[in-house]
Amino acid sequence: MGVLMSLWTQSFPPKSKFTPDDIPDLSGKVIIVTGANTGIGKETAKALLAHNAKVYIAARSAEKAAQAIADLKTETNREAIFLKLDLGDLKSVKEAAQEFNSKEQELHVLFNNAGVMTPPIDNLTAQGYDLQFGTNVLGHFYFTKLLIPALLAGAKSTQDGKARVVNTSSSASEFIKTINFNTLKDGAARKKLEGFPLYS
């Protein structure tokens, strides 16, 4: 019953009392949005840029990110910064965090938005994990962990003493109550399943 109620309220939410126009001036704020080359991430970056934030677009494809950055500059007259990040490769995640930390002392908001959904069962991360779990969970958690020092530094410079980590998910997450770790790496248990049963 709880899942159905949650799906209903997410599918038909009440009219928001807060719009992008209500976002305060974000001058001096440094924000990373993963997967901001398209969709929700791109719209998030647009709203943040429009309110003077310094926005890093963390994405795999430099070409797609460049197009998104050009689009956003046309729409907001402000330029986002590309940060190469492949969440399906923990080495790339570490390199992205190191690159960011070499450029910035503080991070005020991290939007963990990028993700994949039900890729073919043969698709694994560089370290051999299920691609969906590796990208949506492991990659983002590792990225967040590596950025905690910058987030803590960012929190010290804010009026309320807080930095924020925002994790985006779909309503499909409501159906996953446990994790079957035996199916998240290649093996006999994984080969017996596909789709959502891999994750529950």
Number of C-alpha atoms within 10 A of each C-alpha: 6 8 13 11 10 13 16 12 11 12 10 9 9 8 6 6 6 8 8 12 9 9 12 10 13 15 12 13 19 21 25 25 25 27 25 29 28 17 11 15 20 22 14 18 30 25 17 26 24 20 20 19 22 20 25 22 26 28 23 20 15 16 11 14 24 16 13 22 24 16 16 22 16 11 13 17 13 19 21 24 14 21 23 22 25 24 32 28 20 21 14 18 23 20 16 22 20 14 13 20 16 9 8 11 13 24 25 23 21 23 22 25 22 26 21 12 14 14 13 12 17 11 14 21 20 16 13 14 20 27 29 24 24 25 23 21 17 20 28 24 17 15 23 19 13 17 20 16 15 20 24 17 17 22 19 14 16 13 7 8 11 15 21 15 15 11 14 13 13 10 12 11 11 13 12 12 9 8 13 13 15 13 21 21 19 16 10 10 14 20 13 10 13 14 11 13 13 22 22 12
